[in-house]
Every structure is written in C-alpha cells, then in structure tokens.
Amino acid sequence: MGRQYPVVLIIDDSPAFRDFAKYSIRTDIKFVNIFQAADAIEGLKLYKKYKPDVVLLDWKMPGIDGMSTLKAIITNDPDVKVIMTTAYDDNQNLLNDFMKFGAFSFVPKPMNRINLLKVVADALRERKNAKFYGQLHNIAKPT
C-alpha cells in the first residue's frame, strides 16, 4: 500500500533556508510530509528511510557537496524530482551540470516564496504523474 501524502526532503546546511522552505511548503501545499537534513550524510539517510518524491538540495555544503548527493540520489531513483539550489553565481554552468546529472530544476538563492512553491508544486505534479503512468504500464503488461 502506498503512502497517503507525498514526501519532500530538504537538504541544506542553512537552518534559515530549511525553515523558510519548510514553512513555505507547509503553508501553501497541504498534505505533504517534510523532512530536513543539515548535510548530505544525514540527507542520504533520510532519503533511504523515507523515499521522498521531491528533494530540495543545496549545491554548496560542508563535506559531501550537492552534486555528489544528486548523483547518489538519481542513481538510486532516476524518477525522483531533485531541485538544486545555491547562492553561488555561475548559474548557467551550474544549471547545465545539474540537468546533465538528472536534476528536475534549479532555483538560485535568494529565492522568493512564490518561485519556491511553483517549482516544488511542479515537481510534485510530475512525480505524481510519473507514478500514475508507471502503475498503468504495470497493469497493461501481458501476463
């Protein structure tokens, strides 16, 4: 039996950003479970435990960076929707790298609440559609 509500995982070393993202998502996107991690190691543990639908992932973190974390997550589940974030400037090159390795989207920091909610809602919608079509495909398989 599948879970009742979608899961969003926020992996970011900034407590202020994690709180901002959690509050924004929880306020405007009802019926979603949100988990937070301050670094990639904790984030990957939570990822394995909760199998989130959407991951909001910072690129620059102490220890394991966001790009390595993105690769680990996408290798495990290519259908998960990973939204990369960073406050660093080289946005076009970063965007190309993130997309090359399977990110769903990229949102530069600082971001406003509306931009964050739009990209998270889009990612949740795409993930839901992918799961639905995957279930249809399994039903339609000949036995």
C-alpha positions, 0 to 999 in steps of 0.5 A, a space after each residue: 500500500 502506498 503512502 497517503 501524502 507525498 514526501 519532500 526532503 530538504 537538504 541544506 546546511 542553512 537552518 534559515 533556508 530549511 525553515 523558510 522552505 519548510 514553512 513555505 511548503 507547509 503553508 501553501 501545499 497541504 498534505 505533504 510530509 517534510 523532512 530536513 537534513 543539515 548535510 548530505 550524510 544525514 540527507 542520504 539517510 533520510 532519503 533511504 528511510 523515507 523515499 521522498 518524491 521531491 528533494 530540495 538540495 543545496 549545491 554548496 555544503 560542508 563535506 559531501 557537496 550537492 552534486 555528489 548527493 544528486 548523483 547518489 540520489 538519481 542513481 538510486 531513483 532516476 524518477 525522483 524530482 531533485 531541485 538544486 539550489 545555491 547562492 553561488 553565481 555561475 548559474 548557467 554552468 551550474 544549471 547545465 551540470 545539474 540537468 546533465 546529472 538528472 536534476 528536475 530544476 534549479 532555483 538560485 538563492 535568494 529565492 522568493 516564496 512564490 518561485 519556491 512553491 511553483 517549482 516544488 508544486 511542479 515537481 510534485 505534479 510530475 512525480 505524481 504523474 510519473 507514478 500514475 503512468 508507471 502503475 498503468 504500464 504495470 497493469 497493461 503488461 501481458 501476463 
